[in-house]
Amino acid sequence: MSSQKESTVRTLMVALLVCLVCSVFVAGAAVALKPTQVDNRLLDKQRSILAIAGLGDPGMSSSQVKEMFKGTVSAKLVDLQTGKFSDARDPLTFDPLKASKDPKLSSVLPGAEDIASIKRMERYSTVYVVEKNGELDTLIMPVRGYGLWSTLYGFIAVKGDLNTVVGMGFYQHAETPGLGGEVDNPKWKGQWPGKTLFDEDGKLAVQIVKGGIDAQSPQAVHQVDGLAGATLTSKGVDNLLNFWLGENGFGPFIANLRAGEA
Ligand SMILES: Cc1cc2nc3c(=O)[nH]c(=O)nc-3n(C[C@H](O)[C@H](O)[C@H](O)COP(=O)(O)O)c2cc1C
């Protein structure tokens, strides 16, 4: 009886010890890998920015991406309330997504204005700028908004005229592969370069059209085909672009930059 009790206690002790040792290993691995994870996330974002801005090529190694990004792209902080560049934070370390969850650095968006379904809006954001011969060559702005199942996170890049699209794409989402996930299809993304965001009156005119655009229409230059079988994701992308390029997003900043007053 007593030896049976002893063996049960011993079994429990061994199990506890194994659990303890394993949890130390798992916690240690999580802590040790954290910097690598942060580095890889940054690298992924940089690779995505370069691709959307039409710089480099997809086969670039990690060190080539880092080198090209450092040598070509500058991060700048924008105050979304004033629509002007700001030095209130360091653009290299400032994280607009983290800021959007901080009540001191963001505000709740009223439902009627929240067409991208992001709930909170950060005061400052980071844009990326490519300059050539001292002139703005490409402006890359972060965009995000809800599709059908998930928030899509991406960038839109425009030329120095602040109107012609260089590229648009997402680096993170959880839409269904083959349906909403077709936002990553190079053929769909290939429709964006050359499109213009604003019409002749300076009004935001970018649009995703269900069923496909009419190439003969004067509006076609602002439009891209909706994704077949994924109208809800397409509508989400249309909404998020109209939000971030509009009055509550980068609209005032784009207007100030155009007027030389950013
Ligand atoms: C399992 C499943 C996954 C779906 N995933 C998506 C999706 O990621 N994006 C989307 O817009 N529609 C998705 N749909 C379809 C939507 O429910 C809806 O039918 C569709 O957006 C309507 O688009 P359509 O008018 O082009 O057919 C999915 C449907 C099913 C059954």
The ligand as an SDF file (V2000), in Angstrom:
LIG
                    3D

 31 33  0  0  0  0  0  0  0  0999 V2000
  -16.0120   29.2620  -47.3700 C   0  0  0  0  0  0  0  0  0  0  0  0
  -16.2680   30.5730  -48.0570 C   0  0  0  0  0  0  0  0  0  0  0  0
  -15.2840   31.5210  -48.0640 C   0  0  0  0  0  0  0  0  0  0  0  0
  -15.4990   32.7670  -48.6850 C   0  0  0  0  0  0  0  0  0  0  0  0
  -14.5110   33.6920  -48.6830 N   0  0  0  0  0  0  0  0  0  0  0  0
  -14.7350   34.9050  -49.2340 C   0  0  0  0  0  0  0  0  0  0  0  0
  -13.7450   35.9160  -49.2140 C   0  0  0  0  0  0  0  0  0  0  0  0
  -12.6190   35.7550  -48.7190 O   0  0  0  0  0  0  0  0  0  0  0  0
  -14.0630   37.1240  -49.7430 N   0  0  0  0  0  0  0  0  0  0  0  0
  -15.2910   37.3920  -50.3000 C   0  0  0  0  0  0  0  0  0  0  0  0
  -15.5250   38.5130  -50.7330 O   0  0  0  0  0  0  0  0  0  0  0  0
  -16.2030   36.4330  -50.3840 N   0  0  0  0  0  0  0  0  0  0  0  0
  -15.9760   35.2060  -49.8600 C   0  0  0  0  0  0  0  0  0  0  0  0
  -16.9400   34.2440  -49.9190 N   0  0  0  0  0  0  0  0  0  0  0  0
  -18.1600   34.5180  -50.6940 C   0  0  0  0  0  0  0  0  0  0  0  0
  -19.0750   35.4970  -49.9820 C   0  0  0  0  0  0  0  0  0  0  0  0
  -19.7850   34.8030  -49.0020 O   0  0  0  0  0  0  0  0  0  0  0  0
  -20.0400   36.1080  -50.9980 C   0  0  0  0  0  0  0  0  0  0  0  0
  -20.8240   35.1100  -51.5630 O   0  0  0  0  0  0  0  0  0  0  0  0
  -19.2660   36.7860  -52.1020 C   0  0  0  0  0  0  0  0  0  0  0  0
  -18.4680   37.7890  -51.5860 O   0  0  0  0  0  0  0  0  0  0  0  0
  -20.2150   37.3970  -53.1030 C   0  0  0  0  0  0  0  0  0  0  0  0
  -19.4240   37.7130  -54.2430 O   0  0  0  0  0  0  0  0  0  0  0  0
  -19.9970   37.6560  -55.7210 P   0  0  0  0  0  0  0  0  0  0  0  0
  -21.1730   38.6100  -55.7200 O   0  0  0  0  0  0  0  0  0  0  0  0
  -18.8740   38.1280  -56.5990 O   0  0  0  0  0  0  0  0  0  0  0  0
  -20.3690   36.2430  -55.9550 O   0  0  0  0  0  0  0  0  0  0  0  0
  -16.7380   33.0130  -49.3190 C   0  0  0  0  0  0  0  0  0  0  0  0
  -17.7460   32.0350  -49.2840 C   0  0  0  0  0  0  0  0  0  0  0  0
  -17.5190   30.8290  -48.6800 C   0  0  0  0  0  0  0  0  0  0  0  0
  -18.6050   29.8080  -48.6660 C   0  0  0  0  0  0  0  0  0  0  0  0
  1  2  1  0
  2  3  1  0
  2 30  2  0
  3  4  2  0
  4  5  1  0
  4 28  1  0
  5  6  2  0
  6  7  1  0
  6 13  1  0
  7  8  2  0
  7  9  1  0
  9 10  1  0
 10 11  2  0
 10 12  1  0
 12 13  2  0
 13 14  1  0
 14 15  1  0
 14 28  1  0
 15 16  1  0
 16 17  1  0
 16 18  1  0
 18 19  1  0
 18 20  1  0
 20 21  1  0
 20 22  1  0
 22 23  1  0
 23 24  1  0
 24 25  2  0
 24 26  1  0
 24 27  1  0
 28 29  2  0
 29 30  1  0
 30 31  1  0
M  END
$$$$
